[in-house]
Amino acid sequence: MPKIPTYQSTGSITTATPSIKSNVQLNVNQTPASALQPVSNFIRDSYIQEKTTEANNKSYKVINDFYEDQFDAQGNVSQKGWLTISSEAKQKNNPTEASEYYDTEVDKLYQYHKNNKFKNLNNFEKKAINAKFSATSGLLKREAIKESRINLIKENKEITDDTFVKESLLLKELGPMYLPAFKDNMARIINTNPEYDSGVKKQLIKAYSEKGSEFLATSMANNQPNNFKLSLKQGAFDDVPAGELLKLNGVADQKIKEQKFNILLSPLDVPLDADPRDFTIAIEEIKNKTFGNNKELQNIFKSLNPQERTEFEKAYQTKASGVRSDRNIATYSKRNC
C-alpha cells in the first residue's frame, strides 16, 4: 500500500506575532489534484520499477529454458534449444547457409516457447524476455557464423591443397620449365575464391608459390643435383628462402659426391662367376688411380677436392673389403657343395 505523506511543522515562544511554519508549499492557484501530482508520479515510478525488476528476474528463468532441448512425453526432442541450434549452425559449410538455418530454427524456438510458456506472463515480463531473447540470439548467431566461416576456409584450403598436390606432381615430372605454369594455376584457383579478401589472396599466392619452388628444389637437389645447381644459377628458385637454398645446395653437393664415388668404384662390381683376376686388376687400377686408362673416370677423380679424395680412399677401402669378403664366401660355398 502506498505510504501517506507526512509533514513537519515547528513552533517557538517569541514576542513576535504568533505564526506557524511548515515545509509544505501550496500554490493557491493549484487545484488539489495538481498539488498532489509529485506524490502520484513517485507512486507510479515505484510501481514501474518494481514490476520491471520482477519481470527481469522472471525473464532470466524463462530464457534459461531456451538453451535446452524440449522433450515430449515419449522422450523425443520436440523442440531444439539454443545450444543444439547453434552447434548445428556452426557445422554448416558456409556463413550464408549457417545464417539461414539459424534464423529458421530460432524462429521455431521462439514460437514454441511463446505458445507454451508465455500464456501467464504479463506485458512487463514479455517485454523483458523479448529483449533478452534478441540480445542472446544475436550473440549466438554471430558465433555460429564465425565458426561456419572457419569451416569454409578449411574446406577451401583442402581444395587448394589438393590442387597443390596435383600440380606438384606435374612440377616434379616436368621440372623448372613448368614452374611458371604452376604458379599461374595456383594463383588462379586462389583468386577465384570469393571468401578470400585481397590481402589473404596475396599471402596465399606467395605462400603456395614458395612451397612449389621449394618442393621442386628439394626434389631436384636429391634426385638431380647437377640440374638443381644449374637451375639455382639461373634463378629458378629465387622465391625460396636463402637459408633453405643453402641447405639444399649442401644436399646437392653430397649427392653429387656420392654419384662420383659410385661411378669410380663401379669397376669393383665384378660378377662372382667372372675370372678372379678381374677383381684384382680393378683393385689395382683404383688404387693407382689409372681406372683402366678410362679418361672419363680419371676426369671425375680429378674433379674431387682434397677433402673428397680423402673420403674416397675410405669409401674405396670399405667397398673393396666388402666385395672381397663376399667373393671369398661364394668361393668357399662353391668348393664345399
N, C-alpha and C positions, 0 to 999 in steps of 0.2 A: 504494500500500500504506500503511495507517495506520502512523504512527511509534510506536515503543515508548517509553513514558515513561521518563525518566532522573531520577535522584535525586542530590543533592549532600550530602556529609557533611563535617564539619570536625573536626580534632583539634589538640591543643596540648600542650606539655610543661608539666606543673604538678605541684605536690606534692599536689594534690587526688587524691581517689580516682579511678583510671582510669575514663573514660566516653567514649561516642560519642554525638554529637548529629546529627540529620537533620531535614529539613522534612517528612518523611513521618509523618503521624499516623494510626495504626491503632487502631481501636476493637476491643478484644479480643472484644467481643460480636458484631462483624460477621463474616459469612461471607466467603470470598474473592470471591464473585460481587458482593455488595453493596459491598464495598470498592472494586471496580473500576467501579462504576456511573457516576461522573463521567466517566471515560475513554470509556465506551460512549456516553454522551449527546453528548459532543463529536464523536465519530466519526459518530454518526447525524446531528447537526445540520449538520456539514460536508458530508455526503453530500447532504442535502436542499437545502442552499444551492447546491451545485454543480449539481445536476440542475435546480433552479429557474432558475438563470442560463442554463444550456444551453437549457432549454425556452423562456425568454423570447426569447433570440436567434433561435432557430429559428422561433418563432411570428411574429416580425416579418417574416421572409422569406415565410412561408406567407400571412400576412394581406395582404401586398402583391399577391399573385395575385388576391385577391378584388376588387381595384379594376378590373382589366382584363377585357374580354370574352374568353371562351374560344372557340376555333375548332376545327372538326372537320377531317378530312383534306382536304375539298374547299374549305376556306377559309370555310365558313359559320359564323355565330355559333351555337355550341351552348349557350352559357350567357352571359347578360348579366352584366356586372360591376357593382360598386357605382356607378361613375361614370355608366354608362348608366341604371341603375335610378333613381338619384337625379335625373338630368336629366329623365327621362320623368315621374317623380312630380311634379316641380315644375311641369310643364305642365298638370297636371290642373286642372279648373275650380273645385274646392273642396277644403278640407282633408280632409274625410271620404273622398272618392274617392282623394286622394293617399295617405292613410294606409293604406287597404285595398290599394291597388296596391303600395305599397312593401313592406308586410308579406308579401304573397303572393310577390313576386318575390325578396325577400331570403331567404325560406324555401327557395325553389328553389335560390338561390345557395349557401346553406349545405349543403343536401343534396348538391349536385353535388360540392363540394369534400370533403365527408365521405366520399362513396362513392368518389371518385377519388384523393384525396390524403392521407387520414388513415390509411390502412392500416398504414403502417410507423411510425406515431408512438406514443410511449409515453404513459402517463397524465399525466405532468408536462407534456408538450408539448400534449396535447389540452386540458388544463385552461387552460393559458396562452392558447391560440388562442381558446377559447370566451370567455374574459374579454375579450380584446381585440376579438373579433368583436362582442360585445354592446355594448361601450362605443362603438366606432366606428359601428356600425349605428344606435345611438340618436342620435348626433350628426347623422349624415346624414339621418335621418328628421325630426328637428326642423327642419333647414334646408329640407327638401323641403316640409314642411307650411307653414312660414313663407312660402315662395315661392308656394305654391298659394293661400294666403290673400290674398296681394297680387294674384294673378290674379283671384280672386273679387271683390275690392274694385274692381279695374279694370273688370271686367265689369258689376258693379252700377252703377258710376259712368257707364258708357256707356249703360246703360238709363235712369238718372236724367237724364243729359244729353239723351238722345233725347226723353224726356218734356218736359224743359225747353224744347227747341226747338219742339215742337208746341204746348205751352201758350203760348209766347211769341208765336207767330203769332196765336193767338186773342186774346192780350192786346193786340197791336198793332192788331188789327181792331176789337176792342170797346172798347178804351180803359180808363180808370180804373175804370169800373163792374165790370170783370172781375177787377180786381186781388185782391179778397178770395178769389174762387173759385180763382184761380191759386195763391195761397199755400196754400190748403187742399189742393189737388190735389198740390202738391209735397210738402207735409208728410205726406200720406197715403202716398205711394209710398216715402218715406224711412222712415217709422215701421213699415211692413210688412216691411222688410228685416231678417231675423234676424241678419245679420252685423254690423250696426251696434249699438254699445252706446249707452246713453242719452246719454253725453257727445258722441259722434260725431253722433248724430241731431240733437241740439240745435244743434251747429255747422253741419251741413249745411242744416238748415231755415233758419237765419239767413242763411247764405251765398246760398242759392237765392232767398230772399225779397228780399234786397238786389239780386241780379243781375236779377231780374224787374222790380223797381221801377226800377232804373237803365236797363234796356233800354227800358221804356215811356217813361221821362222823356227819354231820348236821342232816341227816335223822335219824340215829340211836340215837343221843342224844335226839331227840324229841319223837321218837316212840318206841325205845328200849333202854332206858337209862342204864339199867343194862348190856346189851350186849355191849353197847358203852364203858362203863368203863372197861369191860373185854378186849375188843379189844384194847383199849388205852394202857392197861398194857402190852399187847402182842406186841406192836409196830406197829400195823396195820396202824396207821396214822402218822408215823414219818415224812412224807414229807409235812404235814400240818403245817403252821407257828405256833410257840409256843403260840403266843398271841391268835390266833383263837381257838386253842385247850383248852386253859384256859377258854375262854368264853364258849365254848361248854360243858366243864366239869361242869360249873356252871348251864347251861341249864339242863344237865342231873340230877344234884342234885335236882333242882327244880321239875323236872318231877317225880323223884323217891319219893320225899316227897309228892307230890300230889297223887301219886298212893297209898302210905301208908295211907294217910288221907282218901281217898275214900274207901279203904278196911275196915279201922277201923270204919268208920261212916256208912257203908252199913247196919248194923242192924236197923238203923232208918228208912229204906225204907220199912216200914210195909204197906201192902195193905190197902186201905181205908175201905174195907169191912171186914177186919180182926177184931179180938177181940181188943178193945181199950186198954186192959191191956197189950197187947203185945208191944205196943209203949211205955207205961210207964215203963215196965220191961227193954226194950232196953235202955231207957234214964238212968235208974239207973245203969245198968251194965257198960255203957260207963263212966258215972260219977265216979263210983267206980273203974274203970279200971280192972274189972274182965272179961269183954267181954264174959259173959256166960260160963266162965271157958274154953274158946277156947284157947288152948295153942299157936296156930299159931298167933292168933290176939294179944295175950299177948306178944309174942316174937317180933312181929312187933312194938308194942308200946315201948318195951324196947330198940329197935334199934334207937329210936328217940333221938337226942341230946337235951340238956336243952332248947335251943332256939326253936327247932322244937316242943317240948312238950308245950311250951307256945303258939305257933301258933296253935297247935292242939286244945287247950282249946277254943280259939276264934272261930276256924272253927266248933267245936262241938256245941257251943252256937248258932252260926249263923244258922247252919243247923237244929238243934232241934227246934229253934224258927220258922223257915220257915215251917217245916213239921207240927208242932203243929197248925200253922195258917191255913194251907191247910186242915187239918183234921177238924178243927172247922167249916170252911166254908162248907165243904162237909156235916158235920152232920147237920148244920143249914138248908141247902138246902133240905136235906132229910126229915127233920121234917116238912117243910113248903110246901112240894109237895102235 
